[in-house]
């Protein structure tokens, strides 16, 4: 059975998750997590999309982005993930026998409402807290943009957002 192609929806906002191969904890190493952050920020300019939020976890990442008009979600995901894999292999010194960095294709979902948008923003920003990588929901996590959200929206607004979209089991 062939691959299902993603539709081309210019200007759409997406929630994306990409998982490390075999859930390897590559990005528990700060240098490798920073590679992911740097590539998303680099290609944001080059490919003309807007990165609304991001979080790089030890074995996966999440982003919310608006693709803009220049590139498709498939083109954006391909360039970011493939260049991250190249840089990870370079960092690890794997020149001849490269390691597989990503597990299959990224998972992406078109955000279809304002309610869904805010739920995904909260989900991404709360990820380090849910994984117990930080103690409190507003604690800064170096591989997310929570600091920018707090500076722009304020602590009270962020806590209200987290309260509204926190899972019932938390």
N, CA, C and O of each residue as an XYZ file, in Angstrom:
680
protein
N       0.845     -1.176      0.000
C       0.000      0.000      0.000
C       0.887      1.234      0.000
O       1.840      1.297      0.777
N       0.609      2.202     -0.834
C       1.413      3.410     -0.940
C       1.163      4.370      0.200
O       0.200      4.247      0.957
N       2.045      5.310      0.293
C       1.914      6.350      1.321
C       0.750      7.269      1.017
O       0.469      7.574     -0.142
N       0.079      7.704      2.060
C      -0.953      8.716      1.914
C      -0.257     10.066      1.935
O       0.495     10.373      2.860
N      -0.508     10.861      0.922
C       0.137     12.167      0.855
C      -0.657     13.187      1.654
O      -1.887     13.163      1.691
N       0.084     14.083      2.289
C      -0.563     15.158      3.036
C      -1.160     16.155      2.049
O      -0.555     16.451      1.018
N      -2.324     16.663      2.358
C      -2.884     17.689      1.468
C      -2.078     18.979      1.597
O      -1.468     19.252      2.630
N      -2.093     19.744      0.548
C      -1.407     21.035      0.561
C      -2.418     22.081      1.003
O      -3.370     22.386      0.284
N      -2.200     22.624      2.191
C      -3.104     23.632      2.747
C      -2.243     24.827      3.131
O      -1.719     24.891      4.243
N      -2.099     25.772      2.210
C      -1.258     26.928      2.518
C      -1.924     27.764      3.601
O      -3.145     27.918      3.632
N      -1.093     28.299      4.486
C      -1.579     29.133      5.568
C      -2.173     28.369      6.741
O      -2.638     28.988      7.698
N      -2.172     27.041      6.693
C      -2.754     26.242      7.775
C      -1.815     26.209      8.981
O      -0.601     26.364      8.850
N      -2.407     26.005     10.149
C      -1.644     25.818     11.376
C      -1.706     24.341     11.732
O      -2.762     23.713     11.664
N      -0.552     23.800     12.113
C      -0.421     22.369     12.393
C       0.148     22.125     13.785
O       0.936     22.914     14.306
N      -0.272     21.020     14.363
C       0.357     20.441     15.548
C       1.153     19.240     15.038
O       0.614     18.385     14.336
N       2.441     19.180     15.396
C       3.322     18.135     14.877
C       4.035     17.438     16.032
O       4.472     18.076     16.990
N       4.142     16.126     15.920
C       4.951     15.327     16.830
C       5.870     14.451     15.997
O       5.429     13.789     15.057
N       7.144     14.451     16.345
C       8.108     13.554     15.715
C       8.826     12.804     16.827
O       9.283     13.403     17.801
N       8.920     11.492     16.672
C       9.467     10.625     17.712
C      10.816     10.067     17.286
O      11.029      9.735     16.120
N      11.716      9.970     18.249
C      13.031      9.385     17.998
C      12.891      7.883     17.745
O      12.024      7.220     18.312
N      13.751      7.375     16.896
C      13.753      5.963     16.546
C      13.885      5.098     17.802
O      14.773      5.317     18.626
N      12.998      4.118     17.936
C      12.967      3.218     19.097
C      12.930      3.983     20.423
O      13.391      3.489     21.452
N      12.381      5.180     20.382
C      12.267      6.044     21.569
C      13.626      6.288     22.238
O      13.721      6.473     23.451
N      14.670      6.282     21.404
C      16.002      6.617     21.913
C      15.937      7.990     22.562
O      15.226      8.871     22.078
N      16.658      8.178     23.629
C      16.635      9.449     24.363
C      17.777     10.363     23.881
O      18.543     10.907     24.677
N      17.860     10.509     22.558
C      18.913     11.347     21.970
C      18.916     12.742     22.576
O      19.977     13.292     22.872
N      17.739     13.311     22.758
C      17.618     14.722     23.087
C      17.657     14.994     24.589
O      17.387     16.109     25.035
N      17.998     13.958     25.363
C      18.323     14.175     26.770
C      19.692     14.860     26.858
O      20.020     15.488     27.864
N      20.478     14.727     25.792
C      21.753     15.448     25.694
C      21.450     16.871     25.217
O      20.880     17.067     24.144
N      21.830     17.835     26.007
C      21.500     19.236     25.712
C      21.960     19.652     24.315
O      21.246     20.376     23.621
N      23.122     19.209     23.904
C      23.644     19.612     22.589
C      22.759     19.100     21.460
O      22.572     19.791     20.458
N      22.219     17.910     21.610
C      21.360     17.356     20.559
C      19.974     17.995     20.581
O      19.383     18.232     19.528
N      19.455     18.274     21.773
C      18.171     18.982     21.862
C      18.292     20.365     21.238
O      17.379     20.822     20.550
N      19.413     21.028     21.475
C      19.618     22.365     20.918
C      19.692     22.333     19.394
O      19.274     23.286     18.735
N      20.214     21.259     18.832
C      20.235     21.111     17.369
C      18.808     21.177     16.829
O      18.557     21.851     15.830
N      17.873     20.488     17.476
C      16.478     20.493     17.016
C      15.908     21.909     17.087
O      15.307     22.388     16.126
N      16.094     22.571     18.216
C      15.595     23.945     18.376
C      16.193     24.852     17.308
O      15.477     25.616     16.660
N      17.504     24.764     17.128
C      18.186     25.642     16.165
C      17.696     25.432     14.742
O      17.562     26.395     13.988
N      17.427     24.190     14.363
C      16.973     23.932     12.997
C      15.560     24.456     12.774
O      15.257     24.995     11.709
N      14.693     24.299     13.776
C      13.352     24.865     13.625
C      13.429     26.377     13.460
O      12.739     26.946     12.614
N      14.255     27.020     14.252
C      14.370     28.486     14.162
C      15.019     28.910     12.853
O      14.610     29.904     12.253
N      16.009     28.178     12.412
C      16.688     28.498     11.145
C      15.714     28.408      9.969
O      15.614     29.335      9.165
N      15.007     27.297      9.877
C      14.129     27.104      8.722
C      12.862     27.945      8.799
O      12.189     28.136      7.786
N      12.526     28.449      9.978
C      11.391     29.362     10.086
C      11.608     30.559      9.159
O      10.683     30.993      8.473
N      12.809     31.080      9.143
C      13.133     32.204      8.238
C      13.221     31.730      6.792
O      12.568     32.281      5.906
N      14.029     30.707      6.565
C      14.286     30.242      5.200
C      13.039     29.745      4.482
O      12.902     29.936      3.274
N      12.128     29.110      5.215
C      10.961     28.492      4.593
C       9.670     29.285      4.805
O       8.608     28.873      4.338
N       9.753     30.403      5.496
C       8.613     31.311      5.594
C       7.427     30.784      6.380
O       6.283     31.069      6.024
N       7.668     30.021      7.440
C       6.563     29.606      8.303
C       6.718     30.305      9.646
O       7.762     30.891      9.933
N       5.669     30.240     10.470
C       5.723     30.836     11.800
C       5.641     29.730     12.838
O       4.669     28.976     12.878
N       6.667     29.637     13.678
C       6.725     28.657     14.746
C       6.024     29.247     15.967
O       6.574     30.113     16.646
N       4.808     28.775     16.243
C       4.026     29.324     17.351
C       4.560     28.861     18.700
O       4.653     29.658     19.635
N       4.909     27.587     18.812
C       5.497     27.049     20.035
C       6.233     25.765     19.707
O       5.995     25.137     18.676
N       7.140     25.383     20.614
C       7.899     24.142     20.428
C       8.348     23.613     21.785
O       8.429     24.345     22.771
N       8.635     22.319     21.798
C       9.211     21.679     22.969
C       9.949     20.423     22.502
O       9.364     19.555     21.854
N      11.222     20.338     22.832
C      12.019     19.156     22.512
C      12.179     18.345     23.792
O      12.802     18.790     24.756
N      11.610     17.164     23.779
C      11.666     16.244     24.914
C      12.806     15.250     24.677
O      13.361     15.221     23.579
N      13.169     14.439     25.666
C      14.293     13.520     25.485
C      14.154     12.572     24.285
O      15.157     12.212     23.669
N      12.906     12.159     23.943
C      12.759     11.192     22.850
C      11.753     11.614     21.773
O      11.352     10.792     20.950
N      11.352     12.867     21.773
C      10.438     13.370     20.742
C      10.387     14.893     20.807
O      10.945     15.514     21.712
N       9.708     15.474     19.829
C       9.437     16.908     19.928
C       8.015     17.182     19.475
O       7.396     16.386     18.769
N       7.514     18.344     19.907
C       6.220     18.864     19.467
C       6.436     20.282     18.968
O       7.234     21.031     19.531
N       5.730     20.644     17.924
C       5.684     22.036     17.478
C       4.260     22.369     17.052
O       3.491     21.498     16.647
N       3.935     23.638     17.154
C       2.736     24.195     16.538
C       3.255     25.268     15.605
O       3.985     26.164     16.027
N       2.878     25.180     14.325
C       3.374     26.141     13.348
C       2.333     26.444     12.290
O       1.475     25.619     11.976
N       2.430     27.650     11.749
C       1.620     28.062     10.605
C       2.528     28.011      9.388
O       3.560     28.681      9.356
N       2.155     27.225      8.390
C       3.061     26.975      7.264
C       3.274     28.169      6.346
O       4.256     28.188      5.604
N       2.420     29.139      6.365
C       2.588     30.264      5.453
C       2.220     29.876      4.029
O       1.412     28.972      3.812
N       2.812     30.560      3.065
C       2.438     30.370      1.660
C       3.552     29.755      0.816
O       3.291     29.306     -0.300
N       4.798     29.724      1.327
C       5.935     29.322      0.489
C       6.180     27.826      0.409
O       6.570     27.323     -0.644
N       5.959     27.103      1.507
C       6.279     25.674      1.561
C       5.124     24.896      2.175
O       4.314     25.446      2.922
N       5.060     23.612      1.849
C       4.039     22.738      2.435
C       4.547     22.178      3.758
O       5.737     22.262      4.061
N       3.641     21.610      4.540
C       4.037     20.976      5.794
C       5.011     19.834      5.517
O       5.955     19.634      6.283
N       4.801     19.086      4.444
C       5.709     17.982      4.101
C       7.113     18.493      3.809
O       8.093     17.902      4.264
N       7.220     19.569      3.064
C       8.544     20.131      2.752
C       9.242     20.624      4.026
O      10.438     20.405      4.219
N       8.487     21.279      4.869
C       9.064     21.807      6.115
C       9.547     20.667      7.004
O      10.678     20.699      7.487
N       8.708     19.663      7.226
C       9.086     18.543      8.088
C      10.267     17.774      7.510
O      11.162     17.354      8.244
N      10.268     17.593      6.215
C      11.373     16.867      5.588
C      12.706     17.580      5.795
O      13.691     16.953      6.186
N      12.742     18.870      5.538
C      14.019     19.584      5.632
C      14.503     19.662      7.081
O      15.687     19.456      7.348
N      13.606     19.956      8.008
C      14.030     20.071      9.409
C      14.506     18.717      9.932
O      15.605     18.610     10.475
N      13.682     17.687      9.769
C      14.035     16.377     10.328
C      15.265     15.768      9.664
O      16.089     15.151     10.339
N      15.398     15.933      8.358
C      16.565     15.340      7.697
C      17.849     16.070      8.083
O      18.890     15.437      8.254
N      17.788     17.389      8.221
C      19.004     18.100      8.609
C      19.343     17.857     10.075
O      20.519     17.775     10.429
N      18.334     17.739     10.932
C      18.598     17.363     12.328
C      19.294     16.008     12.362
O      20.272     15.843     13.090
N      18.811     15.036     11.592
C      19.430     13.701     11.570
C      20.882     13.786     11.113
O      21.749     13.121     11.681
N      21.153     14.590     10.104
C      22.531     14.766      9.625
C      23.406     15.353     10.727
O      24.510     14.862     10.963
N      22.934     16.386     11.397
C      23.722     17.034     12.448
C      23.903     16.142     13.674
O      24.961     16.167     14.303
N      22.892     15.360     14.017
C      23.024     14.416     15.128
C      24.099     13.384     14.802
O      24.943     13.076     15.644
N      24.070     12.854     13.586
C      25.085     11.876     13.185
C      26.481     12.500     13.175
O      27.449     11.852     13.573
N      26.592     13.735     12.731
C      27.891     14.419     12.773
C      28.361     14.580     14.213
O      29.525     14.323     14.523
N      27.465     15.000     15.085
C      27.812     15.190     16.489
C      28.295     13.871     17.115
O      29.243     13.858     17.900
N      27.637     12.779     16.759
C      27.994     11.467     17.298
C      29.202     10.839     16.604
O      29.679      9.778     17.007
N      29.690     11.505     15.557
C      30.837     10.977     14.816
C      30.496      9.788     13.950
O      31.360      8.960     13.661
N      29.251      9.693     13.533
C      28.788      8.568     12.709
C      28.853      8.967     11.235
O      27.871      9.449     10.672
N      29.987      8.768     10.632
C      30.172      9.190      9.240
C      29.805      8.075      8.268
O      29.133      8.324      7.267
N      30.238      6.849      8.550
C      30.000      5.758      7.611
C      28.738      4.969      7.948
O      27.920      4.703      7.068
N      28.580      4.603      9.184
C      27.405      3.834      9.616
C      26.517      4.747     10.451
O      26.635      4.804     11.675
N      25.639      5.450      9.777
C      24.796      6.440     10.460
C      23.719      5.765     11.307
O      23.236      4.678     10.990
N      23.363      6.444     12.390
C      22.267      5.967     13.228
C      20.962      6.544     12.704
O      20.924      7.644     12.152
N      19.907      5.789     12.887
C      18.581      6.258     12.514
C      18.076      7.126     13.664
O      18.036      6.681     14.811
N      17.698      8.343     13.361
C      17.289      9.294     14.394
C      15.778      9.297     14.591
O      15.315      9.350     15.730
N      14.999      9.240     13.517
C      13.549      9.410     13.614
C      12.798      8.112     13.369
O      13.232      7.271     12.582
N      11.680      7.958     14.042
C      10.799      6.792     13.909
C       9.714      7.102     12.889
O       8.770      7.828     13.199
N       9.826      6.580     11.706
C       8.792      6.763     10.697
C       8.549      8.220     10.346
O       9.435      9.066     10.472
N       7.349      8.489      9.910
C       6.980      9.853      9.514
C       6.492     10.654     10.712
O       5.943     10.092     11.660
N       6.692     11.960     10.667
C       6.119     12.809     11.716
C       4.595     12.702     11.687
O       3.998     12.425     10.647
N       3.989     12.923     12.827
C       2.539     12.961     12.917
C       2.122     14.418     12.930
O       2.579     15.191     13.772
N       1.257     14.798     12.003
C       0.784     16.179     11.972
C      -0.727     16.212     11.900
O      -1.375     15.317     11.358
N      -1.263     17.283     12.471
C      -2.706     17.456     12.537
C      -3.014     18.923     12.268
O      -2.420     19.810     12.882
N      -3.932     19.176     11.358
C      -4.356     20.547     11.086
C      -5.182     21.040     12.267
O      -6.086     20.351     12.739
N      -4.864     22.220     12.728
C      -5.626     22.834     13.815
C      -6.833     23.536     13.190
O      -6.691     24.408     12.333
N      -8.001     23.141     13.634
C      -9.233     23.556     12.961
C     -10.069     24.584     13.708
O     -11.094     25.037     13.198
N      -9.644     24.957     14.909
C     -10.423     25.948     15.655
C      -9.511     26.664     16.643
O      -8.411     26.197     16.936
N      -9.970     27.781     17.147
C      -9.208     28.506     18.155
C      -9.090     27.673     19.434
O      -8.041     27.657     20.079
N     -10.163     26.991     19.790
C     -10.153     26.126     20.967
C      -9.074     25.045     20.839
O      -8.323     24.797     21.783
N      -9.000     24.411     19.680
C      -7.996     23.379     19.438
C      -6.587     23.979     19.472
O      -5.655     23.358     19.984
N      -6.440     25.174     18.931
C      -5.139     25.856     18.939
C      -4.627     26.022     20.369
O      -3.491     25.658     20.671
N      -5.464     26.570     21.243
C      -5.032     26.826     22.617
C      -4.797     25.528     23.380
O      -3.916     25.466     24.237
N      -5.573     24.498     23.079
C      -5.360     23.196     23.715
C      -3.983     22.648     23.327
O      -3.266     22.119     24.176
N      -3.611     22.773     22.052
C      -2.312     22.268     21.589
C      -1.162     23.105     22.148
O      -0.114     22.557     22.492
N      -1.340     24.415     22.242
C      -0.296     25.265     22.839
C      -0.056     24.829     24.282
O       1.089     24.639     24.690
N      -1.121     24.671     25.046
C      -0.990     24.236     26.443
C      -0.349     22.856     26.520
O       0.510     22.619     27.370
N      -0.754     21.949     25.648
C      -0.191     20.596     25.644
C       1.321     20.637     25.445
O       2.064     19.983     26.177
N       1.773     21.398     24.464
C       3.208     21.483     24.167
C       3.962     22.094     25.346
O       4.979     21.552     25.782
N       3.475     23.202     25.856
C       4.189     23.903     26.916
C       4.164     23.153     28.255
O       5.072     23.318     29.069
N       3.145     22.343     28.486
C       3.069     21.565     29.726
C       3.838     20.240     29.649
O       4.006     19.567     30.666
N       4.298     19.867     28.474
C       4.958     18.575     28.298
C       6.120     18.333     29.262
O       6.182     17.248     29.841
N       7.044     19.276     29.471
C       8.140     19.027     30.420
C       7.650     18.826     31.859
O       8.226     18.034     32.604
N       6.605     19.528     32.242
C       6.050     19.370     33.583
C       5.390     18.000     33.732
O       5.590     17.317     34.737
N       4.602     17.602     32.732
C       3.953     16.282     32.792
C       4.990     15.165     32.848
O       4.761     14.138     33.488
N       6.133     15.358     32.179
C       7.201     14.342     32.160
C       8.127     14.457     33.378
O       9.093     13.704     33.509
N       7.820     15.404     34.260
C       8.611     15.644     35.481
C      10.042     16.090     35.183
O      10.971     15.786     35.931
N      10.197     16.807     34.091
C      11.497     17.403     33.769
C      11.655     18.760     34.445
O      12.768     19.265     34.597
N      10.527     19.344     34.850
C      10.509     20.560     35.661
C       9.508     20.335     36.799
O       8.624     19.484     36.699
N       9.657     21.105     37.874
C       8.805     20.883     39.060
C       7.432     21.522     38.954
O       6.438     20.948     39.399
N       7.376     22.712     38.364
C       6.128     23.474     38.284
C       5.803     23.790     36.822
O       6.718     23.892     36.004
N       4.531     23.944     36.479
C       4.158     24.221     35.086
C       4.842     25.439     34.467
O       5.118     25.437     33.267
N       5.119     26.474     35.253
C       5.761     27.680     34.707
C       7.280     27.661     34.798
O       7.929     28.620     34.382
N       7.865     26.586     35.336
C       9.327     26.509     35.384
C       9.882     26.524     33.968
O       9.322     25.919     33.054
N      10.992     27.226     33.811
C      11.599     27.322     32.486
C      12.233     25.991     32.111
O      12.901     25.347     32.920
N      12.011     25.605     30.885
C      12.601     24.398     30.306
C      13.423     24.867     29.121
O      12.890     25.539     28.238
N      14.710     24.534     29.075
C      15.595     25.151     28.077
C      15.279     24.820     26.620
O      15.740     25.523     25.721
N      14.509     23.770     26.371
C      14.252     23.377     24.988
C      12.791     23.552     24.597
O      12.226     22.778     23.824
N      12.201     24.606     25.168
C      10.865     25.041     24.774
C      10.885     26.566     24.791
O      11.857     27.189     25.219
N       9.807     27.141     24.323
C       9.725     28.605     24.308
C       8.774     29.122     25.391
O       8.146     30.167     25.222
N       8.670     28.396     26.493
C       7.773     28.826     27.573
C       8.173     30.197     28.117
O       7.305     30.987     28.489
N       9.458     30.488     28.168
C       9.903     31.790     28.665
C       9.298     32.924     27.831
O       8.817     33.912     28.386
N       9.319     32.785     26.513
C       8.751     33.805     25.629
C       7.249     33.945     25.836
O       6.720     35.056     25.809
N       6.556     32.824     26.043
C       5.111     32.871     26.292
C       4.811     33.594     27.592
O       3.891     34.410     27.653
N       5.583     33.300     28.636
C       5.366     33.961     29.932
C       5.629     35.459     29.813
O       4.869     36.268     30.344
N       6.709     35.832     29.114
C       7.032     37.256     28.941
C       5.951     37.980     28.147
O       5.610     39.120     28.464
N       5.415     37.339     27.134
C       4.423     37.969     26.263
C       3.027     37.984     26.884
O       2.332     38.998     26.818
N       2.612     36.870     27.483
C       1.243     36.722     27.971
C       1.090     36.991     29.466
O       0.007     37.352     29.929
N       2.182     36.815     30.222
C       2.130     36.976     31.673
C       1.866     35.653     32.371
O       1.231     34.755     31.820
N       2.366     35.553     33.591
C       2.229     34.310     34.353
C       0.772     33.951     34.619
O       0.378     32.793     34.480
N      -0.023     34.939     34.999
C      -1.422     34.685     35.330
C      -2.176     34.105     34.128
O      -2.930     33.142     34.267
N      -1.970     34.691     32.966
C      -2.645     34.202     31.757
C      -2.197     32.791     31.406
O      -3.008     31.974     30.969
N      -0.914     32.497     31.593
C      -0.417     31.152     31.295
C      -0.986     30.130     32.275
O      -1.358     29.027     31.876
N      -1.053     30.490     33.545
C      -1.626     29.566     34.528
C      -3.106     29.306     34.232
O      -3.587     28.184     34.399
N      -3.819     30.331     33.798
C      -5.220     30.167     33.437
C      -5.351     29.243     32.222
O      -6.229     28.381     32.189
N      -4.482     29.420     31.230
C      -4.483     28.551     30.052
C      -4.209     27.105     30.458
O      -4.909     26.188     30.028
N      -3.191     26.910     31.285
C      -2.843     25.561     31.725
C      -3.979     24.943     32.538
O      -4.256     23.750     32.413
N      -4.625     25.738     33.355
C      -5.742     25.242     34.151
C      -6.892     24.796     33.265
O      -7.530     23.776     33.527
N      -7.150     25.555     32.229
C      -8.257     25.244     31.323
C      -8.004     23.973     30.531
O      -8.937     23.214     30.268
N      -6.738     23.725     30.143
C      -6.455     22.611     29.245
C      -5.644     21.484     29.885
O      -5.221     20.564     29.185
N      -5.426     21.538     31.163
C      -4.729     20.452     31.841
C      -5.612     19.216     31.802
O      -6.829     19.297     31.967
N      -4.979     18.075     31.580
C      -5.738     16.821     31.572
C      -6.340     16.565     32.954
O      -5.765     16.957     33.969
N      -7.472     15.920     32.987
C      -8.176     15.651     34.248
C      -7.325     14.815     35.207
O      -7.420     14.976     36.424
N      -6.497     13.925     34.662
C      -5.719     13.007     35.513
C      -4.512     13.661     36.157
O      -3.875     13.059     37.021
N      -4.189     14.868     35.758
C      -2.986     15.523     36.300
C      -3.294     16.234     37.607
O      -2.405     16.838     38.206
